[in-house]
Amino acid sequence: MHELAVAAELLELARRVAADEGARRVTVIRLRLGAASCLSPDSLSFGLEALAAGTATEGCRLEVERVPAPVSCPACGWRGEVRDMEGLICDLCRQTPLTILGGREMTVVSLDVE
């Protein structure tokens, strides 16, 4: 479960930002997460909760905006977007597999501190 390692890095970033801003705690972390990132928002949230106990990030809420992944079909050239990596089938010719062109990003959009 690499979400735990990602959660640890997110919390470290959040703590550094809070310290730089002179804040006591972080209340919200907002992420933009690509559909092809292979990261589970639920697992990330669980990891954040488990690792944040007793720190300035304890009780921090994770808000995730899922971003679709652009894909193309090598068989017919169709291009589109998918929100789920399960069953990647071309909408036009029904061939599989599709080529994933992006959607692997994870971006910290903002943090709320107090």
N, C-alpha and C positions, 0 to 999 in steps of 0.2 A: 504494500500500500504506500505508493510514493506521495500520496496526499498529505501524510503526516510530515514528511520532510518539507513539502511546499508550505504547509501550515506553519511550521517552525520558522521558515524564512519570512513569511508574511508578518508573523508576530514580532520578529526582530526588527523588521522595517517599521512597523507601527510604533514600537517602543522608541526607536531612534527619532522618528518624527515627533512623537509626543515630547520627548526630552528636548529636542531642538526648539519646540514651540513653548516650552515651559508649562506643558499641560500635565495634569496628574494622571489622566487615564484616557484610553481610546474607547469610544463607544460604538463606532461603526467602521467597518472596512468594506468599501465598494469595489467589486471586481468586474471586469469584462472578460468573459471566458469563452473561447472558441469551441465550437461543437466537436472539433477534431483534436482537442487538447488532451483527451483521455483522462481528464480530471473530473471526479464526481463532486458536485457542489455539496451534497450531503456528507460525504467523507471529509471534505475540507472543513466544513462547519464543525463536525465532530472532533477533528484534530485540533482546531482552534480552541474549542471549549476545553478539551483535555489539557492542552499545553498552556493555556492562559491562566489557570488557577494560581492565585496568589501574586499575580503581576498587575502592571498597569493596564493590561488588556483583558483582565478578568471580566466576564459579562459582555464582552464585545460582540456585536451582532455582525454577521457576514451577509452582505447583499450581493447577489450574483446576477449579472445580466448575461444571458447566453447569446452568443453571436453565431449565426449560421455559418457553415463551411461551404465555400464555393467548390463545385465539383464539375467534372466533364466526363462525357462518355467517349471512350476511345473507339467504339464501334460506329457511332453515327455523328459524333461531334456535338451533341446536345450539351449545353451548359446550364447550370442552375445552382441552387443552394439546398443544403440539407441541415436540419436541426438535430438529427439523430444519426449516429453511425451504424445503426442496426439495419441490415437488409438494404445495402446500397444498390438500388436497381434504377436503371435509366427510365425516366418518365416517358420518354419518346419511343424507344425501341425495346425496352424491358430487358436489355442486356446487363450483365454484371461481370466484373466489378467496375465501378466508377473510379476515376482518378481524382484524388483529393488534392485540391489546388491551394488550400489555405485553411484557416480556422483553428490553428494550433496555438494561438496566442493566449496569454493571460496577462492582463493589464490592471494594475491598481489604478482605479479611477480617482478615488478620493478617500480620505479618512476624516472622521469626526472625532475631535478631542475636546476635553474640557479640563 
